[in-house]
Amino acid sequence: MKKKSVLFVAALLVSFLLLVSCDDGSGNSGSSLSVAPPSWIIGTWSGTFMGVSMTYEFTSNDIVVTAYGYTSSILTGLSSLTEDVVSDTEYKITCTESDPEPDEDATSTSDFVKDSSTQFTLNGFLVFTKQ
């Protein structure tokens, strides 16, 4: 069971790094894709993953992630994005990369679940607090 947890965390980290590494540094995703997060998640949220501080900034039409010194819109480098669940307590999205590396999964899912007005949990174990 512990091995599966470690593999899941590693896969999540790789997915995150792939999203962030696609940024061109301009702050403009250049994407025709769009998102519309629910109102409860709009704002800036911070958390820690494996000792690294991470920030998600949700706006009415974008999600910007900052970690490891990189800042990127999640829309950068994607061929598709679906909003699987948009509700008062959950926001779940599935992203597919437009140009994945060989032997890497091109699709990742992020499930943001509202714990309170100031906290959400990402994918069942990463806790973020509203700033």
C-alpha positions in Angstrom: 0.0 0.0 0.0 2.8 2.4 0.9 4.5 1.7 -2.5 1.2 2.7 -4.3 1.0 5.9 -2.3 4.6 6.8 -3.2 3.9 6.1 -6.9 0.7 8.2 -6.8 2.6 11.1 -5.2 5.4 10.8 -7.8 2.8 10.7 -10.6 1.1 13.8 -9.3 4.4 15.6 -9.0 5.4 14.7 -12.5 2.0 16.0 -13.8 2.5 19.2 -12.0 6.0 19.7 -13.2 4.9 19.0 -16.8 2.2 21.7 -16.5 4.6 24.2 -15.1 7.5 23.4 -17.4 5.5 24.3 -20.5 5.3 28.0 -19.5 7.0 30.4 -22.0 7.7 32.9 -19.2 5.4 35.6 -20.7 2.6 35.0 -18.3 0.3 34.5 -21.3 -0.8 30.9 -22.0 -1.6 31.7 -25.6 -4.3 29.0 -25.4 -7.8 29.0 -26.8 -8.9 26.7 -23.9 -10.8 28.2 -21.0 -11.9 27.5 -17.5 -14.6 28.9 -15.3 -13.9 27.8 -11.7 -16.8 28.0 -9.1 -16.9 31.2 -7.0 -15.9 29.4 -3.7 -12.4 28.7 -5.1 -11.7 32.1 -6.6 -8.6 33.6 -4.9 -5.1 32.6 -3.9 -4.4 29.3 -2.0 -1.2 28.0 -0.6 0.0 24.6 0.5 3.1 22.5 0.8 4.0 19.3 -1.2 7.0 17.3 -0.2 8.5 20.3 1.5 7.9 22.7 -1.4 5.6 25.7 -1.1 2.9 25.8 -3.9 0.3 28.4 -4.7 -2.8 28.2 -6.8 -4.4 31.4 -8.0 -7.9 30.9 -9.3 -9.6 33.7 -11.3 -12.9 33.7 -13.2 -11.1 32.4 -16.4 -7.7 30.9 -15.4 -5.8 28.9 -12.8 -2.2 29.9 -12.2 0.2 27.6 -10.3 3.5 28.7 -8.7 6.1 26.2 -7.4 9.8 25.5 -7.7 10.3 29.2 -8.8 8.0 28.8 -11.8 4.6 30.4 -12.4 2.3 29.1 -15.2 -1.3 29.1 -16.3 -2.6 25.5 -16.3 -3.8 26.2 -19.8 -0.3 26.4 -21.2 0.7 23.4 -23.3 -2.7 21.6 -23.2 -4.6 20.2 -26.1 -7.8 19.8 -24.1 -9.3 20.6 -20.7 -12.6 19.4 -19.3 -14.3 20.6 -16.2 -15.7 17.3 -15.0 -17.4 18.6 -11.8 -18.2 22.3 -11.0 -20.2 22.5 -7.8 -20.5 24.4 -4.5 -18.1 21.8 -2.9 -16.0 20.3 -5.7 -14.1 21.4 -8.8 -12.6 18.6 -10.8 -10.7 19.1 -14.1 -9.0 16.8 -16.5 -6.1 18.1 -18.6 -4.4 16.6 -21.7 -1.0 17.8 -22.8 -0.5 18.7 -26.4 3.0 17.4 -26.7 3.9 14.9 -23.9 7.3 13.4 -23.4 7.7 9.8 -24.5 6.6 7.3 -21.9 4.6 9.9 -19.9 0.9 10.0 -19.3 -0.5 12.9 -21.3 -3.7 13.2 -19.1 -3.9 14.3 -15.5 -6.9 15.0 -13.2 -7.1 17.5 -10.4 -9.9 17.2 -7.9 -10.3 20.2 -5.6 -12.7 19.5 -2.7 -13.9 22.3 -0.4 -13.2 21.5 3.2 -14.3 25.0 4.5 -14.4 28.6 3.2 -10.7 28.8 3.9 -9.4 25.3 3.0 -9.6 22.7 0.2 -8.0 19.3 -0.4 -6.4 18.5 -3.8 -6.7 14.9 -4.9 -7.6 13.7 -1.5 -4.4 14.5 0.4 -2.9 18.0 -0.4 -4.4 20.7 1.9 -4.4 24.3 0.7 -5.4 27.4 2.7 -6.9 30.6 1.3 -4.6 33.6 1.6 
